[in-house]
Amino acid sequence: MTRRIGSIGAVAASLALAAPAAQAAERVDFILNWTVAGSHAPIYYALDQGWFEEAGVDLRVEAGKGSTLAAQKVGVGASDMGIADLGTAIVARGAGADLVAVMNVFANSPYQFYWLKSSGIDDVTDFAGRKLGNPPGDAARAMWPAVAAAQGMDPDSVDWVNIAPNAKVSALKSGTIEGTTFFANFHYIMEDAFGDDLGYVAVRDLGVNPYGNSIIANGGWLADNPDTVAAMVAVLQRSYRYCVDHGEECVAVLPDHASGLDPAQEIRNWRAVVELMTDETTRNKGLGWFDAARVQSDIDFVETYFDVKEPVSAEALVTTDYLDPSITMP
């Protein structure tokens, strides 16, 4: 992990408390990985509480359309910071995107496989000879060869078909497909649709657990604005940790920022996010921390199963310099 500034915990903490009175707030354009959902509650809660403003940051949040777009926009400097799946960020960086991950959100892979028990499937080994469906660019689909290898399966034994992102429930219900994938924090959608007939397993329980959603920054912008990055990360660590203990309070602000959101549903999303945020590293080294060995393992994994044009260095990809190690997951 590269070192960019010293005594970062103290700097970040002071910046999070108050912005210098003589300085105007620094504008930060921030793109989400997707449309607003429970997983984004800490960002909007901190906005409503004025924590970014207190830290000297004028935060402008843009809804996203997937990690690929977020990584591309941050990578070319069209957005200063954002959220993207780390695997997607690795692919983007290998293609020349100038981005650095400064904080992890999903310490565990969010991907899960789903099927109906009534179909006779008991676990993923029963996928052989079956038809599974999801969008062709779905990262979980690209992970399948690694999952199959971990289960001693031939990856070509499954027939993948293309479906729209919003067609997973209907396609599974109609029998058009016999299995699909979904993020764990949207598990409640599948649970509500299929009830006791729903079968599922987390990819992380199948021996494949790459890092998921992470906070990324444009590399050139980061080098020119280390204090602003420190302020951003300090507020994000504070707000994510606060929302771990006060989920309902944080999720309650979401309808003010995106119409149609139901806090009763989004709290289910957020509670799953808390599980995804939690591992031994985030408990012991700091919320949002990247383990160096896991990052290298993720790079090796992505370079094996994804189209990565140029080698990616772990030290160039991530930094923990802006994180306060005193803020940990419970």
Secondary structure, DSSP 8 states (H G I E B T S, - for coil): ----SSSHHHHHHHHHH---TTS--EEEEEE-SSSS-GGGHHHHHHHHHTHHHHTTEEEEEE--S-HHHHHHHHHHTSSSEEEEEHHHHHHHHHTT--EEEEEES-SS--EEEEEEGGGT--SGGGGTT-EEEE-TT-HHHHHHHHHHHHTT--GGGSEEEE--GGGHHHHHHHTS-SEEEEEGGGHHHHHHHHGGGEEEEEGGGGT-----EEEEEEHHHHHH-HHHHHHHHHHHHHHHHHHHH-HHHHHTTGGGTSTT--HHHHHHHHHHHHHHH-SHHHHHT-TT---HHHHHHHHHHHHHHS--SS---HHHHB--TT--TT----
